[in-house]
Amino acid sequence: MRLHVSKEMVKDFKACCDTGGLGQLCTECSWFNVKIGAATVCCIKGLRKEIRRQIEKNGKEEGENNV
């Protein structure tokens, strides 16, 4: 599976991780409508771990500090 992650999605994902999911309402998040079946992608444990890994990898390639 391949998923395009926009800059807004990266920002929202980091904000969620930084606040333990308490920083914003899920319905206001750019990830809210990205689903597999009825589950929001960022709430699926294995995918959440992979999303974090990819964001960290891409940030290191770009020389940024990330999640």
URQUI-V334442 format. One record per residue. RES is the residue in one small letter. PSI is psi in whole degrees, -180 to 180 (* if undefined). Layout:
{{RES PSI} {RES PSI}}
This chain:
{{m 139} {r 135} {l 126} {h 129} {v 115} {s 168} {k -37} {e -40} {m -40} {v -46} {k -47} {d -41} {f -45} {k -43} {a -40} {c -46} {c -41} {d -29} {t 6} {g 28} {g 8} {l 4} {g -25} {q 163} {l 139} {c -36} {t -17} {e -1} {c 146} {s -13} {w -12} {f -40} {n 8} {v 104} {k 154} {i 112} {g -126} {a -4} {a 131} {t 133} {v -43} {c -10} {c -6} {i 114} {k -51} {g -38} {l -37} {r -42} {k -41} {e -39} {i -46} {r -45} {r -44} {q -40} {i -44} {e -44} {k -48} {n -36} {g -40} {k -38} {e -31} {e -2} {g 26} {e 161} {n 126} {n -171} {v *}}
